[in-house]
Amino acid sequence: MAERTCSVTGMSCGHCAASITEEVRGLAGVAEVDVDLTAGAVTVRGRGVDDGAVRAAIAEAGYEVTGAGPAAAA
């Protein structure tokens, strides 16, 4: 399973986390979504997850991806 962590701006509350989780969880291959409001990070775990689709899902939720760390095999 691969893992990708993105820096996301504009998140400040549980509703923010729930909105992002709902959008990203619906993507093909996504197994887990973790939102860390304090760090401003979203971590996605799964197989064959498209990075562009993750960025688009976060944007659909109303937030901006400002950076992404390397994918890591888990």
PQR file with spaces between the fields and no chain letter, atoms N, CA, C, O and H, PARSE charges and radii, in Angstrom:
ATOM       1  N    MET     1       0.845   -1.163    0.000 -0.4000 1.5000
ATOM       2  CA   MET     1       0.000    0.000    0.000 -0.0000 2.0000
ATOM       3  C    MET     1       0.902    1.242    0.000  0.5500 1.7000
ATOM       4  O    MET     1       1.884    1.308    0.738 -0.5500 1.4000
ATOM       5  N    ALA     2       0.558    2.200   -0.820 -0.4000 1.5000
ATOM       6  CA   ALA     2       1.332    3.438   -0.905 -0.0000 2.0000
ATOM       7  C    ALA     2       0.727    4.502   -0.002  0.5500 1.7000
ATOM       8  O    ALA     2      -0.462    4.470    0.314 -0.5500 1.4000
ATOM       9  H    ALA     2      -0.240    2.146   -1.420  0.4000 1.0000
ATOM      10  N    GLU     3       1.558    5.434    0.401 -0.4000 1.5000
ATOM      11  CA   GLU     3       1.115    6.534    1.255 -0.0000 2.0000
ATOM      12  C    GLU     3       1.618    7.849    0.669  0.5500 1.7000
ATOM      13  O    GLU     3       2.757    7.941    0.213 -0.5500 1.4000
ATOM      14  H    GLU     3       2.525    5.461    0.145  0.4000 1.0000
ATOM      15  N    ARG     4       0.765    8.854    0.687 -0.4000 1.5000
ATOM      16  CA   ARG     4       1.114   10.181    0.172 -0.0000 2.0000
ATOM      17  C    ARG     4       0.586   11.214    1.155  0.5500 1.7000
ATOM      18  O    ARG     4      -0.574   11.144    1.559 -0.5500 1.4000
ATOM      19  H    ARG     4      -0.161    8.779    1.057  0.4000 1.0000
ATOM      20  N    THR     5       1.423   12.173    1.545 -0.4000 1.5000
ATOM      21  CA   THR     5       1.007   13.246    2.436 -0.0000 2.0000
ATOM      22  C    THR     5       1.090   14.564    1.682  0.5500 1.7000
ATOM      23  O    THR     5       2.111   14.876    1.069 -0.5500 1.4000
ATOM      24  H    THR     5       2.366   12.230    1.217  0.4000 1.0000
ATOM      25  N    CYS     6       0.014   15.331    1.730 -0.4000 1.5000
ATOM      26  CA   CYS     6      -0.072   16.628    1.060 -0.0000 2.0000
ATOM      27  C    CYS     6      -0.218   17.723    2.094  0.5500 1.7000
ATOM      28  O    CYS     6      -0.889   17.545    3.110 -0.5500 1.4000
ATOM      29  H    CYS     6      -0.815   15.077    2.228  0.4000 1.0000
ATOM      30  N    SER     7       0.418   18.867    1.829 -0.4000 1.5000
ATOM      31  CA   SER     7       0.181   20.062    2.640 -0.0000 2.0000
ATOM      32  C    SER     7      -1.044   20.754    2.068  0.5500 1.7000
ATOM      33  O    SER     7      -1.156   20.941    0.857 -0.5500 1.4000
ATOM      34  H    SER     7       0.963   19.011    1.003  0.4000 1.0000
ATOM      35  N    VAL     8      -1.968   21.136    2.954 -0.4000 1.5000
ATOM      36  CA   VAL     8      -3.229   21.732    2.519 -0.0000 2.0000
ATOM      37  C    VAL     8      -3.476   22.995    3.341  0.5500 1.7000
ATOM      38  O    VAL     8      -3.326   22.983    4.562 -0.5500 1.4000
ATOM      39  H    VAL     8      -1.877   20.984    3.938  0.4000 1.0000
ATOM      40  N    THR     9      -3.856   24.088    2.667 -0.4000 1.5000
ATOM      41  CA   THR     9      -4.142   25.334    3.372 -0.0000 2.0000
ATOM      42  C    THR     9      -5.638   25.519    3.565  0.5500 1.7000
ATOM      43  O    THR     9      -6.453   25.011    2.794 -0.5500 1.4000
ATOM      44  H    THR     9      -3.978   24.097    1.675  0.4000 1.0000
ATOM      45  N    GLY    10      -5.982   26.264    4.623 -0.4000 1.5000
ATOM      46  CA   GLY    10      -7.370   26.644    4.855 -0.0000 2.0000
ATOM      47  C    GLY    10      -8.153   25.744    5.791  0.5500 1.7000
ATOM      48  O    GLY    10      -9.312   26.033    6.091 -0.5500 1.4000
ATOM      49  H    GLY    10      -5.321   26.676    5.250  0.4000 1.0000
ATOM      50  N    MET    11      -7.554   24.667    6.257 -0.4000 1.5000
ATOM      51  CA   MET    11      -8.268   23.753    7.160 -0.0000 2.0000
ATOM      52  C    MET    11      -8.175   24.283    8.588  0.5500 1.7000
ATOM      53  O    MET    11      -7.099   24.669    9.044 -0.5500 1.4000
ATOM      54  H    MET    11      -6.613   24.432    6.013  0.4000 1.0000
ATOM      55  N    SER    12      -9.322   24.299    9.299 -0.4000 1.5000
ATOM      56  CA   SER    12      -9.268   24.819   10.662 -0.0000 2.0000
ATOM      57  C    SER    12     -10.181   24.100   11.659  0.5500 1.7000
ATOM      58  O    SER    12     -10.109   24.364   12.859 -0.5500 1.4000
ATOM      59  H    SER    12     -10.196   23.985    8.929  0.4000 1.0000
ATOM      60  N    CYS    13     -11.038   23.195   11.176 -0.4000 1.5000
ATOM      61  CA   CYS    13     -12.006   22.593   12.104 -0.0000 2.0000
ATOM      62  C    CYS    13     -12.383   21.174   11.663  0.5500 1.7000
ATOM      63  O    CYS    13     -11.939   20.681   10.626 -0.5500 1.4000
ATOM      64  H    CYS    13     -11.097   22.981   10.201  0.4000 1.0000
ATOM      65  N    GLY    14     -13.201   20.553   12.474 -0.4000 1.5000
ATOM      66  CA   GLY    14     -13.661   19.200   12.177 -0.0000 2.0000
ATOM      67  C    GLY    14     -14.456   19.117   10.888  0.5500 1.7000
ATOM      68  O    GLY    14     -14.387   18.116   10.175 -0.5500 1.4000
ATOM      69  H    GLY    14     -13.561   20.953   13.316  0.4000 1.0000
ATOM      70  N    HIS    15     -15.215   20.169   10.584 -0.4000 1.5000
ATOM      71  CA   HIS    15     -15.972   20.183    9.329 -0.0000 2.0000
ATOM      72  C    HIS    15     -15.021   20.161    8.134  0.5500 1.7000
ATOM      73  O    HIS    15     -15.282   19.481    7.142 -0.5500 1.4000
ATOM      74  H    HIS    15     -15.271   20.982   11.163  0.4000 1.0000
ATOM      75  N    CYS    16     -13.927   20.899    8.226 -0.4000 1.5000
ATOM      76  CA   CYS    16     -12.909   20.897    7.159 -0.0000 2.0000
ATOM      77  C    CYS    16     -12.391   19.473    6.939  0.5500 1.7000
ATOM      78  O    CYS    16     -12.324   18.984    5.811 -0.5500 1.4000
ATOM      79  H    CYS    16     -13.714   21.452    9.032  0.4000 1.0000
ATOM      80  N    ALA    17     -12.030   18.829    8.037 -0.4000 1.5000
ATOM      81  CA   ALA    17     -11.498   17.466    7.961 -0.0000 2.0000
ATOM      82  C    ALA    17     -12.526   16.509    7.375  0.5500 1.7000
ATOM      83  O    ALA    17     -12.184   15.661    6.551 -0.5500 1.4000
ATOM      84  H    ALA    17     -12.084   19.225    8.953  0.4000 1.0000
ATOM      85  N    ALA    18     -13.787   16.638    7.793 -0.4000 1.5000
ATOM      86  CA   ALA    18     -14.840   15.751    7.295 -0.0000 2.0000
ATOM      87  C    ALA    18     -15.081   15.963    5.805  0.5500 1.7000
ATOM      88  O    ALA    18     -15.286   14.998    5.069 -0.5500 1.4000
ATOM      89  H    ALA    18     -14.064   17.327    8.463  0.4000 1.0000
ATOM      90  N    SER    19     -15.059   17.209    5.357 -0.4000 1.5000
ATOM      91  CA   SER    19     -15.283   17.504    3.934 -0.0000 2.0000
ATOM      92  C    SER    19     -14.195   16.894    3.067  0.5500 1.7000
ATOM      93  O    SER    19     -14.479   16.275    2.042 -0.5500 1.4000
ATOM      94  H    SER    19     -14.893   17.993    5.955  0.4000 1.0000
ATOM      95  N    ILE    20     -12.955   17.071    3.483 -0.4000 1.5000
ATOM      96  CA   ILE    20     -11.831   16.520    2.715 -0.0000 2.0000
ATOM      97  C    ILE    20     -11.879   15.000    2.740  0.5500 1.7000
ATOM      98  O    ILE    20     -11.710   14.354    1.706 -0.5500 1.4000
ATOM      99  H    ILE    20     -12.725   17.574    4.316  0.4000 1.0000
ATOM     100  N    THR    21     -12.109   14.430    3.911 -0.4000 1.5000
ATOM     101  CA   THR    21     -12.166   12.967    4.032 -0.0000 2.0000
ATOM     102  C    THR    21     -13.236   12.394    3.120  0.5500 1.7000
ATOM     103  O    THR    21     -12.991   11.408    2.426 -0.5500 1.4000
ATOM     104  H    THR    21     -12.246   14.955    4.751  0.4000 1.0000
ATOM     105  N    GLU    22     -14.409   12.989    3.109 -0.4000 1.5000
ATOM     106  CA   GLU    22     -15.507   12.501    2.276 -0.0000 2.0000
ATOM     107  C    GLU    22     -15.149   12.531    0.789  0.5500 1.7000
ATOM     108  O    GLU    22     -15.400   11.566    0.067 -0.5500 1.4000
ATOM     109  H    GLU    22     -14.608   13.791    3.673  0.4000 1.0000
ATOM     110  N    GLU    23     -14.565   13.633    0.338 -0.4000 1.5000
ATOM     111  CA   GLU    23     -14.214   13.760   -1.084 -0.0000 2.0000
ATOM     112  C    GLU    23     -13.125   12.771   -1.485  0.5500 1.7000
ATOM     113  O    GLU    23     -13.237   12.104   -2.513 -0.5500 1.4000
ATOM     114  H    GLU    23     -14.361   14.417    0.924  0.4000 1.0000
ATOM     115  N    VAL    24     -12.073   12.676   -0.675 -0.4000 1.5000
ATOM     116  CA   VAL    24     -10.927   11.825   -1.031 -0.0000 2.0000
ATOM     117  C    VAL    24     -11.263   10.350   -0.874  0.5500 1.7000
ATOM     118  O    VAL    24     -10.822    9.533   -1.682 -0.5500 1.4000
ATOM     119  H    VAL    24     -11.982   13.217    0.160  0.4000 1.0000
ATOM     120  N    ARG    25     -12.024    9.996    0.137 -0.4000 1.5000
ATOM     121  CA   ARG    25     -12.376    8.592    0.383 -0.0000 2.0000
ATOM     122  C    ARG    25     -13.141    7.985   -0.796  0.5500 1.7000
ATOM     123  O    ARG    25     -13.107    6.771   -0.997 -0.5500 1.4000
ATOM     124  H    ARG    25     -12.381   10.659    0.794  0.4000 1.0000
ATOM     125  N    GLY    26     -13.823    8.814   -1.566 -0.4000 1.5000
ATOM     126  CA   GLY    26     -14.595    8.322   -2.706 -0.0000 2.0000
ATOM     127  C    GLY    26     -13.757    7.991   -3.931  0.5500 1.7000
ATOM     128  O    GLY    26     -14.290    7.489   -4.920 -0.5500 1.4000
ATOM     129  H    GLY    26     -13.851    9.800   -1.403  0.4000 1.0000
ATOM     130  N    LEU    27     -12.459    8.262   -3.888 -0.4000 1.5000
ATOM     131  CA   LEU    27     -11.596    7.989   -5.038 -0.0000 2.0000
ATOM     132  C    LEU    27     -11.225    6.514   -5.125  0.5500 1.7000
ATOM     133  O    LEU    27     -11.103    5.825   -4.113 -0.5500 1.4000
ATOM     134  H    LEU    27     -12.026    8.670   -3.084  0.4000 1.0000
ATOM     135  N    ALA    28     -11.051    6.054   -6.339 -0.4000 1.5000
ATOM     136  CA   ALA    28     -10.643    4.661   -6.575 -0.0000 2.0000
ATOM     137  C    ALA    28      -9.303    4.378   -5.913  0.5500 1.7000
ATOM     138  O    ALA    28      -8.359    5.155   -6.052 -0.5500 1.4000
ATOM     139  H    ALA    28     -11.150    6.614   -7.162  0.4000 1.0000
ATOM     140  N    GLY    29      -9.223    3.274   -5.202 -0.4000 1.5000
ATOM     141  CA   GLY    29      -7.976    2.818   -4.608 -0.0000 2.0000
ATOM     142  C    GLY    29      -7.683    3.352   -3.224  0.5500 1.7000
ATOM     143  O    GLY    29      -6.754    2.873   -2.573 -0.5500 1.4000
ATOM     144  H    GLY    29      -9.990    2.643   -5.090  0.4000 1.0000
ATOM     145  N    VAL    30      -8.443    4.331   -2.747 -0.4000 1.5000
ATOM     146  CA   VAL    30      -8.179    4.930   -1.434 -0.0000 2.0000
ATOM     147  C    VAL    30      -8.687    3.999   -0.330  0.5500 1.7000
ATOM     148  O    VAL    30      -9.851    3.598   -0.320 -0.5500 1.4000
ATOM     149  H    VAL    30      -9.198    4.720   -3.275  0.4000 1.0000
ATOM     150  N    ALA    31      -7.782    3.669    0.598 -0.4000 1.5000
ATOM     151  CA   ALA    31      -8.143    2.818    1.729 -0.0000 2.0000
ATOM     152  C    ALA    31      -8.330    3.635    2.997  0.5500 1.7000
ATOM     153  O    ALA    31      -9.220    3.342    3.796 -0.5500 1.4000
ATOM     154  H    ALA    31      -6.837    3.995    0.589  0.4000 1.0000
ATOM     155  N    GLU    32      -7.494    4.669    3.194 -0.4000 1.5000
ATOM     156  CA   GLU    32      -7.550    5.487    4.404 -0.0000 2.0000
ATOM     157  C    GLU    32      -7.237    6.935    4.078  0.5500 1.7000
ATOM     158  O    GLU    32      -6.445    7.225    3.181 -0.5500 1.4000
ATOM     159  H    GLU    32      -6.771    4.907    2.545  0.4000 1.0000
ATOM     160  N    VAL    33      -7.865    7.842    4.816 -0.4000 1.5000
ATOM     161  CA   VAL    33      -7.580    9.277    4.722 -0.0000 2.0000
ATOM     162  C    VAL    33      -7.420    9.794    6.140  0.5500 1.7000
ATOM     163  O    VAL    33      -8.309    9.612    6.972 -0.5500 1.4000
ATOM     164  H    VAL    33      -8.508    7.607    5.544  0.4000 1.0000
ATOM     165  N    ASP    34      -6.296   10.437    6.422 -0.4000 1.5000
ATOM     166  CA   ASP    34      -6.065   11.048    7.728 -0.0000 2.0000
ATOM     167  C    ASP    34      -5.822   12.534    7.519  0.5500 1.7000
ATOM     168  O    ASP    34      -4.961   12.924    6.731 -0.5500 1.4000
ATOM     169  H    ASP    34      -5.574   10.585    5.746  0.4000 1.0000
ATOM     170  N    VAL    35      -6.589   13.368    8.231 -0.4000 1.5000
ATOM     171  CA   VAL    35      -6.435   14.816    8.153 -0.0000 2.0000
ATOM     172  C    VAL    35      -5.865   15.302    9.478  0.5500 1.7000
ATOM     173  O    VAL    35      -6.446   15.057   10.535 -0.5500 1.4000
ATOM     174  H    VAL    35      -7.288   13.051    8.872  0.4000 1.0000
ATOM     175  N    ASP    36      -4.719   15.997    9.422 -0.4000 1.5000
ATOM     176  CA   ASP    36      -4.083   16.565   10.601 -0.0000 2.0000
ATOM     177  C    ASP    36      -4.218   18.080   10.509  0.5500 1.7000
ATOM     178  O    ASP    36      -3.454   18.734    9.800 -0.5500 1.4000
ATOM     179  H    ASP    36      -4.247   16.197    8.563  0.4000 1.0000
ATOM     180  N    LEU    37      -5.195   18.637   11.230 -0.4000 1.5000
ATOM     181  CA   LEU    37      -5.462   20.072   11.158 -0.0000 2.0000
ATOM     182  C    LEU    37      -4.281   20.886   11.660  0.5500 1.7000
ATOM     183  O    LEU    37      -3.945   21.912   11.070 -0.5500 1.4000
ATOM     184  H    LEU    37      -5.816   18.105   11.806  0.4000 1.0000
ATOM     185  N    THR    38      -3.645   20.446   12.740 -0.4000 1.5000
ATOM     186  CA   THR    38      -2.526   21.176   13.327 -0.0000 2.0000
ATOM     187  C    THR    38      -1.362   21.296   12.358  0.5500 1.7000
ATOM     188  O    THR    38      -0.751   22.359   12.246 -0.5500 1.4000
ATOM     189  H    THR    38      -3.917   19.612   13.220  0.4000 1.0000
ATOM     190  N    ALA    39      -1.056   20.220   11.663 -0.4000 1.5000
ATOM     191  CA   ALA    39       0.062   20.211   10.719 -0.0000 2.0000
ATOM     192  C    ALA    39      -0.334   20.726    9.338  0.5500 1.7000
ATOM     193  O    ALA    39       0.531   21.012    8.511 -0.5500 1.4000
ATOM     194  H    ALA    39      -1.553   19.357   11.754  0.4000 1.0000
ATOM     195  N    GLY    40      -1.638   20.847    9.085 -0.4000 1.5000
ATOM     196  CA   GLY    40      -2.095   21.260    7.762 -0.0000 2.0000
ATOM     197  C    GLY    40      -1.763   20.204    6.721  0.5500 1.7000
ATOM     198  O    GLY    40      -1.317   20.514    5.616 -0.5500 1.4000
ATOM     199  H    GLY    40      -2.341   20.615    9.758  0.4000 1.0000
ATOM     200  N    ALA    41      -1.993   18.938    7.100 -0.4000 1.5000
ATOM     201  CA   ALA    41      -1.606   17.833    6.230 -0.0000 2.0000
ATOM     202  C    ALA    41      -2.746   16.834    6.046  0.5500 1.7000
ATOM     203  O    ALA    41      -3.560   16.612    6.941 -0.5500 1.4000
ATOM     204  H    ALA    41      -2.355   18.687    7.998  0.4000 1.0000
ATOM     205  N    VAL    42      -2.773   16.243    4.854 -0.4000 1.5000
ATOM     206  CA   VAL    42      -3.711   15.170    4.545 -0.0000 2.0000
ATOM     207  C    VAL    42      -2.879   13.989    4.058  0.5500 1.7000
ATOM     208  O    VAL    42      -2.102   14.114    3.111 -0.5500 1.4000
ATOM     209  H    VAL    42      -2.111   16.424    4.126  0.4000 1.0000
ATOM     210  N    THR    43      -3.046   12.841    4.714 -0.4000 1.5000
ATOM     211  CA   THR    43      -2.330   11.625    4.329 -0.0000 2.0000
ATOM     212  C    THR    43      -3.332   10.649    3.736  0.5500 1.7000
ATOM     213  O    THR    43      -4.384   10.378    4.316 -0.5500 1.4000
ATOM     214  H    THR    43      -3.677   12.739    5.483  0.4000 1.0000
ATOM     215  N    VAL    44      -2.978   10.124    2.555 -0.4000 1.5000
ATOM     216  CA   VAL    44      -3.839    9.190    1.841 -0.0000 2.0000
ATOM     217  C    VAL    44      -3.078    7.882    1.673  0.5500 1.7000
ATOM     218  O    VAL    44      -1.931    7.871    1.227 -0.5500 1.4000
ATOM     219  H    VAL    44      -2.124   10.344    2.084  0.4000 1.0000
ATOM     220  N    ARG    45      -3.726    6.783    2.035 -0.4000 1.5000
ATOM     221  CA   ARG    45      -3.134    5.456    1.862 -0.0000 2.0000
ATOM     222  C    ARG    45      -4.032    4.645    0.939  0.5500 1.7000
ATOM     223  O    ARG    45      -5.259    4.712    1.022 -0.5500 1.4000
ATOM     224  H    ARG    45      -4.658    6.792    2.398  0.4000 1.0000
ATOM     225  N    GLY    46      -3.396    3.876    0.056 -0.4000 1.5000
ATOM     226  CA   GLY    46      -4.165    3.035   -0.840 -0.0000 2.0000
ATOM     227  C    GLY    46      -3.301    2.459   -1.942  0.5500 1.7000
ATOM     228  O    GLY    46      -2.076    2.575   -1.916 -0.5500 1.4000
ATOM     229  H    GLY    46      -2.400    3.821   -0.012  0.4000 1.0000
ATOM     230  N    ARG    47      -3.950    1.843   -2.901 -0.4000 1.5000
ATOM     231  CA   ARG    47      -3.247    1.239   -4.038 -0.0000 2.0000
ATOM     232  C    ARG    47      -3.731    1.875   -5.330  0.5500 1.7000
ATOM     233  O    ARG    47      -4.934    1.947   -5.584 -0.5500 1.4000
ATOM     234  H    ARG    47      -4.945    1.749   -2.921  0.4000 1.0000
ATOM     235  N    GLY    48      -2.796    2.333   -6.140 -0.4000 1.5000
ATOM     236  CA   GLY    48      -3.139    2.904   -7.436 -0.0000 2.0000
ATOM     237  C    GLY    48      -3.893    4.218   -7.358  0.5500 1.7000
ATOM     238  O    GLY    48      -4.674    4.538   -8.254 -0.5500 1.4000
ATOM     239  H    GLY    48      -1.819    2.275   -5.934  0.4000 1.0000
ATOM     240  N    VAL    49      -3.669    4.983   -6.297 -0.4000 1.5000
ATOM     241  CA   VAL    49      -4.363    6.262   -6.132 -0.0000 2.0000
ATOM     242  C    VAL    49      -3.689    7.310   -7.017  0.5500 1.7000
ATOM     243  O    VAL    49      -2.468    7.464   -6.993 -0.5500 1.4000
ATOM     244  H    VAL    49      -3.034    4.723   -5.569  0.4000 1.0000
ATOM     245  N    ASP    50      -4.491    8.020   -7.790 -0.4000 1.5000
ATOM     246  CA   ASP    50      -3.983    9.048   -8.697 -0.0000 2.0000
ATOM     247  C    ASP    50      -3.777   10.359   -7.931  0.5500 1.7000
ATOM     248  O    ASP    50      -4.715   10.889   -7.335 -0.5500 1.4000
ATOM     249  H    ASP    50      -5.483    7.895   -7.810  0.4000 1.0000
ATOM     250  N    ASP    51      -2.534   10.882   -7.950 -0.4000 1.5000
ATOM     251  CA   ASP    51      -2.226   12.119   -7.225 -0.0000 2.0000
ATOM     252  C    ASP    51      -3.062   13.295   -7.722  0.5500 1.7000
ATOM     253  O    ASP    51      -3.514   14.118   -6.926 -0.5500 1.4000
ATOM     254  H    ASP    51      -1.772   10.451   -8.434  0.4000 1.0000
ATOM     255  N    GLY    52      -3.266   13.375   -9.023 -0.4000 1.5000
ATOM     256  CA   GLY    52      -4.074   14.450   -9.582 -0.0000 2.0000
ATOM     257  C    GLY    52      -5.508   14.386   -9.102  0.5500 1.7000
ATOM     258  O    GLY    52      -6.135   15.417   -8.858 -0.5500 1.4000
ATOM     259  H    GLY    52      -2.898   12.706   -9.669  0.4000 1.0000
ATOM     260  N    ALA    53      -6.027   13.183   -8.966 -0.4000 1.5000
ATOM     261  CA   ALA    53      -7.396   13.002   -8.476 -0.0000 2.0000
ATOM     262  C    ALA    53      -7.506   13.420   -7.018  0.5500 1.7000
ATOM     263  O    ALA    53      -8.520   13.985   -6.607 -0.5500 1.4000
ATOM     264  H    ALA    53      -5.517   12.345   -9.164  0.4000 1.0000
ATOM     265  N    VAL    54      -6.464   13.144   -6.229 -0.4000 1.5000
ATOM     266  CA   VAL    54      -6.464   13.557   -4.818 -0.0000 2.0000
ATOM     267  C    VAL    54      -6.479   15.081   -4.737  0.5500 1.7000
ATOM     268  O    VAL    54      -7.250   15.658   -3.971 -0.5500 1.4000
ATOM     269  H    VAL    54      -5.640   12.684   -6.562  0.4000 1.0000
ATOM     270  N    ARG    55      -5.626   15.730   -5.528 -0.4000 1.5000
ATOM     271  CA   ARG    55      -5.592   17.200   -5.547 -0.0000 2.0000
ATOM     272  C    ARG    55      -6.949   17.768   -5.965  0.5500 1.7000
ATOM     273  O    ARG    55      -7.433   18.733   -5.373 -0.5500 1.4000
ATOM     274  H    ARG    55      -4.999   15.261   -6.151  0.4000 1.0000
ATOM     275  N    ALA    56      -7.552   17.172   -6.976 -0.4000 1.5000
ATOM     276  CA   ALA    56      -8.852   17.638   -7.462 -0.0000 2.0000
ATOM     277  C    ALA    56      -9.932   17.438   -6.397  0.5500 1.7000
ATOM     278  O    ALA    56     -10.798   18.300   -6.240 -0.5500 1.4000
ATOM     279  H    ALA    56      -7.159   16.388   -7.457  0.4000 1.0000
ATOM     280  N    ALA    57      -9.902   16.336   -5.673 -0.4000 1.5000
ATOM     281  CA   ALA    57     -10.894   16.066   -4.632 -0.0000 2.0000
ATOM     282  C    ALA    57     -10.747   17.066   -3.483  0.5500 1.7000
ATOM     283  O    ALA    57     -11.744   17.540   -2.939 -0.5500 1.4000
ATOM     284  H    ALA    57      -9.199   15.636   -5.802  0.4000 1.0000
ATOM     285  N    ILE    58      -9.516   17.382   -3.120 -0.4000 1.5000
ATOM     286  CA   ILE    58      -9.280   18.364   -2.058 -0.0000 2.0000
ATOM     287  C    ILE    58      -9.767   19.737   -2.520  0.5500 1.7000
ATOM     288  O    ILE    58     -10.371   20.473   -1.741 -0.5500 1.4000
ATOM     289  H    ILE    58      -8.706   16.997   -3.563  0.4000 1.0000
ATOM     290  N    ALA    59      -9.511   20.083   -3.776 -0.4000 1.5000
ATOM     291  CA   ALA    59      -9.996   21.356   -4.331 -0.0000 2.0000
ATOM     292  C    ALA    59     -11.525   21.381   -4.359  0.5500 1.7000
ATOM     293  O    ALA    59     -12.130   22.417   -4.083 -0.5500 1.4000
ATOM     294  H    ALA    59      -9.020   19.485   -4.410  0.4000 1.0000
ATOM     295  N    GLU    60     -12.145   20.266   -4.686 -0.4000 1.5000
ATOM     296  CA   GLU    60     -13.613   20.168   -4.712 -0.0000 2.0000
ATOM     297  C    GLU    60     -14.190   20.425   -3.318  0.5500 1.7000
ATOM     298  O    GLU    60     -15.280   20.981   -3.180 -0.5500 1.4000
ATOM     299  H    GLU    60     -11.654   19.425   -4.911  0.4000 1.0000
ATOM     300  N    ALA    61     -13.449   20.016   -2.294 -0.4000 1.5000
ATOM     301  CA   ALA    61     -13.882   20.252   -0.923 -0.0000 2.0000
ATOM     302  C    ALA    61     -13.669   21.711   -0.501  0.5500 1.7000
ATOM     303  O    ALA    61     -14.155   22.134    0.548 -0.5500 1.4000
ATOM     304  H    ALA    61     -12.563   19.565   -2.407  0.4000 1.0000
ATOM     305  N    GLY    62     -12.935   22.482   -1.329 -0.4000 1.5000
ATOM     306  CA   GLY    62     -12.754   23.901   -1.061 -0.0000 2.0000
ATOM     307  C    GLY    62     -11.399   24.283   -0.484  0.5500 1.7000
ATOM     308  O    GLY    62     -11.257   25.359    0.096 -0.5500 1.4000
ATOM     309  H    GLY    62     -12.540   22.139   -2.181  0.4000 1.0000
ATOM     310  N    TYR    63     -10.404   23.417   -0.635 -0.4000 1.5000
ATOM     311  CA   TYR    63      -9.080   23.661   -0.045 -0.0000 2.0000
ATOM     312  C    TYR    63      -8.009   23.544   -1.123  0.5500 1.7000
ATOM     313  O    TYR    63      -8.249   23.012   -2.207 -0.5500 1.4000
ATOM     314  H    TYR    63     -10.520   22.543   -1.106  0.4000 1.0000
ATOM     315  N    GLU    64      -6.813   24.056   -0.798 -0.4000 1.5000
ATOM     316  CA   GLU    64      -5.726   24.072   -1.774 -0.0000 2.0000
ATOM     317  C    GLU    64      -4.553   23.231   -1.313  0.5500 1.7000
ATOM     318  O    GLU    64      -4.082   23.377   -0.185 -0.5500 1.4000
ATOM     319  H    GLU    64      -6.618   24.488    0.082  0.4000 1.0000
ATOM     320  N    VAL    65      -4.082   22.354   -2.179 -0.4000 1.5000
ATOM     321  CA   VAL    65      -2.879   21.576   -1.917 -0.0000 2.0000
ATOM     322  C    VAL    65      -1.704   22.478   -2.265  0.5500 1.7000
ATOM     323  O    VAL    65      -1.585   22.965   -3.389 -0.5500 1.4000
ATOM     324  H    VAL    65      -4.465   22.235   -3.095  0.4000 1.0000
ATOM     325  N    THR    66      -0.831   22.693   -1.270 -0.4000 1.5000
ATOM     326  CA   THR    66       0.318   23.577   -1.481 -0.0000 2.0000
ATOM     327  C    THR    66       1.615   22.811   -1.637  0.5500 1.7000
ATOM     328  O    THR    66       2.632   23.398   -2.005 -0.5500 1.4000
ATOM     329  H    THR    66      -0.928   22.298   -0.357  0.4000 1.0000
ATOM     330  N    GLY    67       1.608   21.539   -1.372 -0.4000 1.5000
ATOM     331  CA   GLY    67       2.805   20.730   -1.521 -0.0000 2.0000
ATOM     332  C    GLY    67       2.476   19.279   -1.232  0.5500 1.7000
ATOM     333  O    GLY    67       1.476   18.964   -0.587 -0.5500 1.4000
ATOM     334  H    GLY    67       0.781   21.062   -1.073  0.4000 1.0000
ATOM     335  N    ALA    68       3.334   18.409   -1.719 -0.4000 1.5000
ATOM     336  CA   ALA    68       3.120   16.982   -1.488 -0.0000 2.0000
ATOM     337  C    ALA    68       4.455   16.304   -1.251  0.5500 1.7000
ATOM     338  O    ALA    68       5.447   16.596   -1.920 -0.5500 1.4000
ATOM     339  H    ALA    68       4.146   18.665   -2.243  0.4000 1.0000
ATOM     340  N    GLY    69       4.465   15.401   -0.297 -0.4000 1.5000
ATOM     341  CA   GLY    69       5.657   14.616   -0.025 -0.0000 2.0000
ATOM     342  C    GLY    69       5.707   13.429   -0.958  0.5500 1.7000
ATOM     343  O    GLY    69       4.730   13.139   -1.648 -0.5500 1.4000
ATOM     344  H    GLY    69       3.660   15.164    0.246  0.4000 1.0000
ATOM     345  N    PRO    70       6.821   12.745   -0.988 -0.5600 1.5000
ATOM     346  CA   PRO    70       6.954   11.574   -1.867  0.2800 2.0000
ATOM     347  C    PRO    70       6.054   10.431   -1.417  0.5500 1.7000
ATOM     348  O    PRO    70       5.789   10.257   -0.228 -0.5500 1.4000
ATOM     349  N    ALA    71       5.598    9.668   -2.379 -0.4000 1.5000
ATOM     350  CA   ALA    71       4.825    8.466   -2.070 -0.0000 2.0000
ATOM     351  C    ALA    71       5.771    7.471   -1.422  0.5500 1.7000
ATOM     352  O    ALA    71       6.938    7.381   -1.804 -0.5500 1.4000
ATOM     353  H    ALA    71       5.813    9.809   -3.346  0.4000 1.0000
ATOM     354  N    ALA    72       5.285    6.736   -0.461 -0.4000 1.5000
ATOM     355  CA   ALA    72       6.110    5.748    0.213 -0.0000 2.0000
ATOM     356  C    ALA    72       5.386    4.415    0.244  0.5500 1.7000
ATOM     357  O    ALA    72       4.194    4.360    0.546 -0.5500 1.4000
ATOM     358  H    ALA    72       4.337    6.809   -0.151  0.4000 1.0000
ATOM     359  N    ALA    73       6.079    3.368   -0.059 -0.4000 1.5000
ATOM     360  CA   ALA    73       5.477    2.029    0.012 -0.0000 2.0000
ATOM     361  C    ALA    73       5.339    1.656    1.480  0.5500 1.7000
ATOM     362  O    ALA    73       6.242    1.885    2.284 -0.5500 1.4000
ATOM     363  H    ALA    73       7.047    3.412   -0.304  0.4000 1.0000
ATOM     364  N    ALA    74       4.217    1.090    1.807 -0.4000 1.5000
ATOM     365  CA   ALA    74       3.998    0.700    3.205 -0.0000 2.0000
ATOM     366  C    ALA    74       3.918   -0.800    3.303  0.5500 1.7000
ATOM     367  O    ALA    74       3.737   -1.339    4.395 -0.5500 1.4000
ATOM     368  H    ALA    74       3.483    0.904    1.154  0.4000 1.0000
